[in-house]
């Protein structure tokens, strides 16, 4: 996972808007992969409460996420993450796309994702235990497709196709599951912001296709 120390600074306008998108995907990847550490919580204590992208749609969920990050602690966030997503045996909430698309882990949706990643020249980090359909991994791919240097791969059309196939069909279902869980507090706020951001992305790609 790359560092996201600038994820709360958000550039403005034009190329900065794309940078903000990439940083948001990076921030989502970081928070869905693991509970925030003290360094990330410290960033949120001084984070701007203004929405990280123009328009009012993200303002309320971003403000709620900032408030939730400021209200939690390293220990409380870790306990919540473990209760929701780790667990012994079956977790309370699954973070994998295959589960929401097929009802099972490691099924056809994961195979299709692996094929698409191979076409993009991307391979799994073997040091990680998570499969490629983990929400954090998918967000990290989107970050790469926005901010990467390889123009043959990192372009708007590749972003559109990957988002449509690998994130849009199930991302909001994950958010539903998190927000419905009685133990979710910080992660309920993260799910609400994730949902709003995915809806903004969906609308953007809708306009691109018109």
ZAMARGU-4260 file (C-alpha; in steps of 0.2 Angstrom, whole numbers, plus 5000, padded with zeros to 4 digits):
<rodrens>
0) 5000/5000/5000 | 5007/5017/4995 | 5008/5031/5008 | 4993/5043/5007 | 5000/5057/5018
5) 4993/5070/5006 | 4976/5062/5005 | 4968/5076/5016 | 4976/5091/5007 | 4966/5090/4991
10) 4972/5100/4976 | 4960/5111/4967 | 4953/5112/4949 | 4958/5104/4932 | 4973/5092/4935
15) 4970/5094/4953 | 4953/5087/4952 | 4960/5071/4945 | 4973/5071/4959 | 4960/5073/4971
20) 4951/5058/4964 | 4966/5047/4965 | 4970/5053/4983 | 4952/5048/4988 | 4954/5031/4981
25) 4970/5029/4990 | 4962/5035/5006 | 4948/5023/5004 | 4960/5009/5000 | 4970/5013/5016
30) 4954/5014/5028 | 4946/4998/5021 | 4962/4988/5022 | 4965/4991/5040 | 4960/5002/5055
35) 4968/5020/5055 | 4984/5022/5065 | 4989/5037/5075 | 4997/5046/5061 | 4981/5045/5050
40) 4970/5050/5064 | 4982/5065/5067 | 4979/5070/5049 | 4960/5070/5052 | 4962/5081/5067
45) 4968/5095/5056 | 4959/5089/5040 | 4948/5102/5030 | 4929/5099/5033 | 4925/5105/5016
50) 4921/5091/5003 | 4937/5085/4994 | 4928/5087/4977 | 4918/5101/4971 | 4899/5100/4973
55) 4888/5098/4988 | 4885/5079/4986 | 4900/5074/4996 | 4900/5088/5009 | 4888/5079/5022
60) 4896/5062/5021 | 4914/5069/5021 | 4910/5080/5036 | 4903/5065/5045 | 4918/5054/5041
65) 4930/5068/5048 | 4919/5069/5064 | 4920/5050/5066 | 4939/5050/5063 | 4941/5064/5076
70) 4929/5055/5089 | 4938/5038/5088 | 4955/5032/5095 | 4967/5019/5088 | 4961/5006/5100
75) 4943/5009/5097 | 4945/5009/5078 | 4955/4993/5078 | 4942/4985/5089 | 4928/4990/5077
80) 4938/4984/5062 | 4941/4967/5070 | 4923/4965/5075 | 4916/4969/5058 | 4929/4962/5046
85) 4941/4950/5055 | 4932/4938/5067 | 4936/4920/5070 | 4930/4910/5055 | 4917/4919/5045
90) 4918/4938/5047 | 4903/4949/5051 | 4905/4958/5035 | 4914/4953/5020 | 4925/4965/5010
95) 4927/4955/4994 | 4918/4958/4978 | 4915/4939/4974 | 4904/4938/4989 | 4892/4951/4984
100) 4892/4946/4966 | 4890/4927/4968 | 4887/4924/4986 | 4903/4915/4988 | 4922/4919/4990
105) 4934/4915/4976 | 4921/4912/4963 | 4920/4917/4944 | 4920/4936/4948 | 4937/4934/4956
110) 4943/4925/4940 | 4936/4938/4929 | 4945/4952/4939 | 4962/4942/4938 | 4960/4942/4919
115) 4957/4960/4919 | 4971/4964/4930 | 4983/4953/4919 | 4977/4963/4904 | 4982/4979/4913
120) 4999/4972/4917 | 4995/4971/4936 | 4999/4956/4947 | 4994/4952/4965 | 5006/4957/4979
125) 5010/4940/4986 | 5015/4947/5003 | 4996/4951/5006 | 4984/4938/5012 | 4969/4947/5004
130) 4963/4942/4987 | 4962/4954/4973 | 4943/4957/4975 | 4946/4965/4992 | 4938/4983/4992
135) 4955/4990/4996 | 4964/4982/4982 | 4950/4987/4969 | 4951/5005/4975 | 4970/5004/4974
140) 4969/4999/4956 | 4957/5014/4952 | 4970/5025/4960 | 4983/5018/4949 | 4973/5020/4933
145) 4970/5038/4938 | 4988/5043/4944 | 4999/5031/4935 | 5012/5036/4922 | 5008/5023/4909
150) 4996/5032/4897 | 4992/5016/4888 | 4984/5009/4904 | 4981/5024/4915 | 4968/5034/4905
155) 4949/5038/4907 | 4943/5024/4896 | 4952/5011/4906 | 4945/5019/4922 | 4928/5018/4915
160) 4929/5000/4910 | 4937/4994/4926 | 4925/5004/4937 | 4909/4998/4928 | 4915/4979/4929
165) 4924/4978/4945 | 4918/4991/4958 | 4901/4998/4953 | 4891/4982/4953 | 4895/4978/4971
170) 4902/4993/4980 | 4886/5000/4987 | 4881/4982/4993 | 4896/4982/5004 | 4891/4999/5010
175) 4874/4993/5014 | 4881/4978/5024 | 4892/4989/5034 | 4879/5002/5038 | 4867/4989/5044
180) 4879/4982/5057 | 4875/4987/5075 | 4894/4988/5079 | 4898/5000/5065 | 4902/5018/5070
185) 4918/5024/5061 | 4915/5012/5047 | 4897/5016/5045 | 4903/5034/5042 | 4916/5027/5030
190) 4903/5017/5021 | 4892/5032/5019 | 4906/5042/5011 | 4911/5028/5000 | 4894/5026/4994
195) 4893/5045/4990 | 4909/5044/4981 | 4905/5029/4971 | 4889/5038/4966 | 4899/5053/4960
200) 4910/5042/4950 | 4895/5033/4942 | 4888/5050/4937 | 4904/5055/4930 | 4906/5040/4919
205) 4887/5041/4914 | 4891/5059/4907 | 4906/5052/4898 | 4896/5039/4889 | 4883/5051/4883
</rodrens>
